[in-house]
Amino acid sequence: MLSCKRNVLSQIMKRTKKNKKKLRKKTLIRNQNPQFEEEESAAEEEGDRGEGFSLKSSAPSHSHGVQPLGNLFLSPSTSNSRITGLGNLRILTDELVLDILGFLGGSHLGVLATVSKSFYVFCNHEPLWRNLVLEHLKGDFFFNGSWKSTYISAFYPSFPVLNNGSSDLKVRDFYSDYLFQSWLCASLEMKREWLERDNIERRRGISVEEFILNFEEPNKPVLLEGCLENWAALEKWDKEYLTEVCRDVRFSVGPVEMKLEDYFRYADRVREERPLYLFDPKFAEKVPILGSDYKIPLYFREDLFSVLGGERPDYRWVIIGPAGSGSSFHIDPNSTSAWNAVIKGSKKWVLFPPDVVPPGVHPSPDGAEVACPVSIIEWFMNFYGATRDWKKRPIECVCKAGEVIFVPNGWWHLVINLEESIAITQNYVSRRNLVNVLDFLKRPNASELVSGTMDRTNLYDKFSSAIEATFPGTIDQLVSKAEETAAKQKKPSFWESVTDAKVGQFKFSFGS
């Protein structure tokens, strides 16, 4: 995480190395600092070379003047109030200080914030208040511009708070890489170079046979255009419609469940590093009309998990989130393939094949856990540039409303919403992938790896028995075919044909 700020600092230092006085004026991003306008202009000039960073026009302003540690070395003052104001806690890392404060309630945080400038900054750290709101209010909260003001409004309604969550109190000479990070990652625009690479294959109007031959069997991603034209959801699904038809129904949002009206209020106002993401696997059961507003594209209609009926694992989700929300690198559950259709908005995708672990991602040997950067923006800042020189570069695209992306089984992928977005995704098992799924389900640690079902241990037996009863001999035929294919000489790598020929064709603007 520390490299996030150091990378930004080093870029700015390169640009201003010849003039130390100018360097002090242009050092990194200082919240609510008039000098930032000069820095932002310089960043825009560097943007063409991929070196600059720009802030969102809606960037949160309540960072209390926290600066990255590198600024301390460029400041005429040698004072760091983070050290002088923490007492015995000064020897701890910022992460540990926040962990300790995380055990306190809202009233204790409020009192402790009056002890010193340092405690004021730490006790106003928004993720602390977010955890309190979600823990005590669950999904029954009325987002009030910030998590702290939301908490205070709920528990101390007579206490005056600023509705936008901002604070007039700025602390001088407070340097902390860790605390600066959340604000920085919540505030940065997606750089142009992060969006312009588009090297996925795009197809319109191909037959099911062509899809199977050219993409599903070789396990290659593809972006499909024009196959959602009969979806009522494309026309109907906006905030007003969804709020009306869903009314008091609650949907899964991170660790809580919320009504859509409350979630949309939150999504409209929040400006944070990791916005809550609505990701609900039971939406069609909860609101049946939503299930009738879309049709499975013809390429994905063979779904062998359906033989399990009501015992099948979770397989379809409605996904709603503001700009900046999304999913960090992961592989879809149970070795399934997936399709993801955008109804409103647009999404940036980055995909790596099963044999290439993305930079900055560290899966456990058994695949049960994955460690990766805290936020998606942090990954782009620290690791995206490294992939430019890789022989097997990632497959990338921006998927817009009306488009569908096919995500083959085993592929690592990251997704970030470039604007407020609504999508539907489904995981499925076809004959091309059945053997992989069965192998996955019978792994020794299947009870840890299998997801979306209460009976993880017995899913293999149930699924294989149901397939054999419904399609006798299919499993043996597919296993034999897989063994024959593996014995043949491998064809030239798909990666040899991947180029960046489309770089620069996609242009995206965050303007209205």
N, C-alpha and C positions, 0 to 999 in steps of 0.2 A: 504493500500500500504506500509506503514512503516514496517508492520510485515514481509514483504518480505526480507528486509535486516537484520532485527533483528533475524529472524530465522536462516539465514546463519551465522551471527555473533555468536549466541549462540552455534551453532554446533562446530564452530572452537574453541570457548573458552573452551568447554568441553574437546576437545582433547589436549589443551595446558595449562590447568589450573595449572599444577604442575611446569611449567617453565615460568616465566613472560618474561624473556628475549627472549625465543623462541617464546612466544606468540606474541611479537611485530613483529617478523620476519614473522609470519605466519598469521597475521590478515587479513581475508577476501581476496578479490581479488583486487590487485592494478594494474591498467592498465600501461603497459610498465615498469613494475618493475621486475628486475631480480629475486627478492625474490619470485616471484609468482611460479617459477619452483619448488621450495621446497614445496610450499603450494599445488600445483597441484598434486605432487607426494603423499602427505599425503591424498589428497582427493581421489585419485585412490585407496589407501589402504583401505579407509573407505567405498568405493563404495559397497563392498560386503555386508556391513551392512546397506546400504541405507542412509548413513549419508553424503557422499561426493558430491561435485559438480565439474564438469569439464567444461572448456571453449571449445567452438568450435575452430577448427583450423583457421576458417575464421572470428573469432570474430573481430568486429570493434575496431579500436585502438584510435579513436579520441574522447576520453572522457575528455581530458584536465586535467587529474590527479584528477578528482573528487573522493572523498572517502566517504563512508557511515559515518554517524554521530558517530557510535560506535567507529570508529578508533580514534576519538578525545580524548576519555578517555584513550586510550592506547599510545598516542603520548607524547613524552617528551615535546613537545611544547603545550601551551594552546591557541594558536592563531587559530582563524577560520576566514579566509579572506572573507568568505561569509558574516559575520556580519560586518566586518570593511569596506567593500567596497561597500555597498549598500546605504549608507546615510539614508534618512528617510524611505526607503523601507525595511530596515532591520527588522522592526517590523512585516512585512507581511510574510505569508507562501510562500514557493516557488511556489505553485500553483497560488497564487494571483499575484506574481511578473511576472510569465509567462503570465498570463491572460492580464496584463497591457501591456507587451511587444508585445502581439499578436495583438494589435491595431496599431502597428507601421509598416511602410513599410520597405523594405530591406535596403534602403539607411540610414534610421534612425537607424536601428539596427546596421549597420556597423559603424556609428559614435559613437553610445552609447557604442559599444564594446571597444572603446579606453579610456573610462572614468576611469575604474579601472579593476582590475583582476576579481572581482566578476561580473561586467557587461560583461566582455569579455566572461566568462563562460556561463552566462545566455543567452547572445545574440547569442551564437553559438549553442544553444540547437536545435538539428536537427528538432524536430517537428514544431518549429516556421517557419523554412524555408520550410518544407514540405507544411504547410498550405499556405504559400505565393505562392509557385509554383503551387499548385492545384487551388488556387483562381484566379491567373492571367494568367496562361498558360493553364489551364484546362488539357486536355490530350495531348496537343501539346508540350511536353518537351522531351529533349534528356538527359536521366539520365547520370550524369557525375561522379558517384562515391559517391556523397553525395548530399543532398538537397540544401545545401548552395552553393556548387560549380555549381550545376545545375541552380540555380537562377542567380548567377553572370554571368555565361557563356551566359545565355539568354539575360540579360538586360545590361550587361557591358562586351561585348566580348573581349575588349582590356585589361581588367583587368586580371593579371595573377592569376591563381588558381591552386592548386594541383589536378590532375585528380582523385586521390584516395580519396579525401576529408579529408585526415588526416591533422594534425596540429603539428608543432614542439613545440608549446608553451604549456608547462605544468605548471599549477598553483599549488604552494605548499600550504599546509594547508587549502585546501578548502573542507569543509565537508557538504554534503547535501544528505539526504536519497532520496529525490524526484528525484533529477537529476541523482543520481547514478542508480536509478531503470531502466531507459530505456536501459542504456548500459548493465546492468547486465542481464536483461531478454532477450536482443538480443544476448547475448554472451554465455549463458549456453547451454550445451548439454542436451538433454533429458536423464534423469537418467535411468539406466537399470531397476530399480524397477517400473518405470512408464510405461515401455514397455512390461514387461514379463507376466503380468496377461492376460490370454486369456480364459475367461469363457463363451464365446458365443457358442451357438450350431452351428455346421457346417454341411451342408448337400450337397450332390452331387447326381444329377440324380433323385431326388424325383419327384413324380407326382404333378400336380396342386392340386389334391384332398388332397394329404398328406400335402402340403404347407398350404392349407386353414384350414384343421383340426387341425394341430399341431402348427401353428404359426399365421396365420391371424386371425382366430376366437378367440383364447385366447390372441391375442394382444402381442405376444412375438417376440423379435428380433431373426434373424437368419442370418448367413453368408452363402451364396450360392456359390458353386464352380462349374466351368465348364459350366456355362450357357451363356457365352459370346463368345464361340468359333467360332461362325459364324459372328462376328463383324469385318468388314473391318477396323474399327478404331483401333483395337488392333495392326494391322500391320502398318497402314498408319500414324497415328496421332503422328508426332513428330514436332519439331519446324520448320523444313524446309518445310514439307508438309503444315502445317497450315498457315505459313506465305505466301506460294505461293498461296494457294487457296483462302485465305481471302484478300490478297493484302491490299487495302486501307479501307476495312470495319472496322468500329470502334465497340468495345465491351465495355460493362459496367465494369468499374474497380473502385470500391469504388464510390466516388462522381463524377467521370469524365468518359469520353469515350476515348479509346485509340486504335490505330492500334496495331495489334499483334506484329509486328516487334519492335515497341517502348516498348511495355510491356515486351517482352522477354529480351530486353536489360536491362530494369530496374530490372527484376527478377533475372538476372544473377549477377548483381552487388550489389544489396541492401543487407544491413545487419542491420536490425532494429527490434524493438520490435513487431510492428504490420505491417508486409508487406501488401501492397495493394493486393487485391484479385480480380481476374477476375471472375465475376459471372454474366453471361448474359442470360436472359430469352428468347431472340429472336434470338438466334444463328442460328437456322435452317431456319428461315424466311430470315435472312440476307444472309446466305450462304447455299442454299438448299442442296449442296452435303454433308455437314456435317450431315444433317438430314438423308441422305440415307446411311451413313457409320455405322449406328448402328440400332439394332432392339430391340424393347421392349421385355425383357424376358417374356416367356409365363406365368409366375406366376402373372404378373401385367397387363395383357392385357385388363381386364375389368376395364374401367375407365369411370364412369358415368358422370363425368363433361363434357365429350365430347358431351353430348346432347345440350350443350349451344353453340356449334360451335365457332365462332369467339368471342363470349362474355365470354368464360370461363376465369377464372383467370389465371395468369401466372402459369405454371406447370412444365416446364422443363428448365434446365440450363446447360450450359457448365461451368466447374469450372477449373481454372488454377491458380497455385500459387507456389511460391518457398518454400523451407523448412522453417518451422516456421509460415507460413500463415495458416489460417483456420477460423473456426467459434466458437466463445465462446458459452456458454450454451444457448439454445433456444429450443422452441417447433415449429414444422413445421406449416405453415400457414393454417388457415381455418379448423383445426382439421383433415387434410388429413394424410394419411400414405405416405411413400416414399420409394424409392429404390435408392441406390447410387452405381454406377459401376465405378471402378478404371480402367483407360486405361493405364496410365503410373504412376510410382511411388508407394507410399504407404501412408496410413493414419492411425493414431491412433484414435480410437473411445472410448468414455466413455458415457454410457447411463444410465439414471435413469428413473424408471417408473413414470407414471403420478402422483401417490400419494406421491412421494418422491422428495422434492425440493433439488437440489444439495447444498452442503455446499458452503457458500460464494455467493450464488445467492439469490436475493431478488425481487421476482415479486410483482407488485402492486396487491391490492385485486381484481381488475377487470381483471388482466392479460394483460392489455394494454402495460405495460412497465416492463422491467426487468433490475435491477441493478446487475452488476457482476464485478469481477476484470477486470482491463483495458486490460490485456493481458492473453493469454492462459497459458504461462509459469508461470505467477504469480499465477494462480489458482493451477497449479501442485505443486509449491513450498509451498504454504500456506495451501491448503485444501485437496490435494489428499490423504495424509497420514491419515487423519481423517476417511476416508471411510473404512479403513482396519478392523475396529472393529464394523462396522455397521451390523445389522442383515440383512438388505436389501442392500447388497453391489452393486455397479454398475456393469452393463454388459460391458465388455471391449474386444477389439480385435484390431489387426492390419489388415486392409484390403489392400491386395496387388493387383497388376495389374491382371486383369482377374477375379476378385472376385466382388461379389455384396452383399451389406448389406441391409436387410429389416428393416426399422425404423417404428415401429407401431405408430399409431396416439397418440398424447398426451405425448410421451416420450421426456424427456429432453435429449439433446445430445450435446456433444462437439467434435470437429474434428480438428486435427492438422496434417498438411503435414509433414512427416518425411523426405521427399526429394522433389525435384521438381515433381509436380504431375498434371495429367490431368484426369478429371472425368466427368461423366454425371450423373445428378440426375433428377428424376421426382417425383412429388407428384400426387397422384391419389385417386379416390373414388371408392370403390367396394361395393357390396351389404352388406358385413360384416361391413362396416363403414358408410354407407349412413345415418343411423339415427343420429349418432354422428355429422356428418357434418351439417345436417339440423338443429339440436339443436343449434349448434354453430352459424350458419348463422342467426338465429332468436333471438339471445340474444338482450337485450335492448340496449346495447352499440355496436351493430354489426358494426356501422359506424366507430368505432375506432379499432375494432379487425380484421375485414375482410381486406385482403390484396390482391394485384395482379390484381385489377380491378378498373376501374374508378367509377363504380356504386356499392358502398359498401352497401348502404341502401336497394336496391331492389334485391340483389343477391338471397336472400332466395326465394322470390316470383317467380323469373324467373326460378330458378333451380328446385324447387318443381313442378312448372307447367310443365316444360319440361320433367321431369321424369314421371309424371302422364300421359302425352300425349304419351310418347314413350313406357312406361312400365306400363299400367293401373293396379292399385291395388297393385303395388309393395310396395309403402310406407306403406300402412295400414298393409300388411302382415309382413313387417320387424318390424314395431312398436309393433305388437302383439307378435312376436317372442322374441323381446327384453324384453318385460314385463314378459313373461313366464320365460325366462332365469334368470331375476333378482329375481324372486320369489323362484327359486330353491335354495336349500342349496349350499353354495359355496364349490367348490372343494378345496383340500389342495393347499396351496399357491405355485405358480411356484417357489418362492424364496427358498422354502425348498429343491428344487432339484438342486439349483445352487451351484456349488462348484468351487474351484480353482484347480481342478485336472490337468488342463493343464498348470499351472504356470511353467514357466521355459522352455516350449517346444519351444517358439518363441525366436529367437535370431536375433537381428538387429544390423547392423554395419553401421556407417556413413562413412566408408572407401570407396575408389573409386571402 
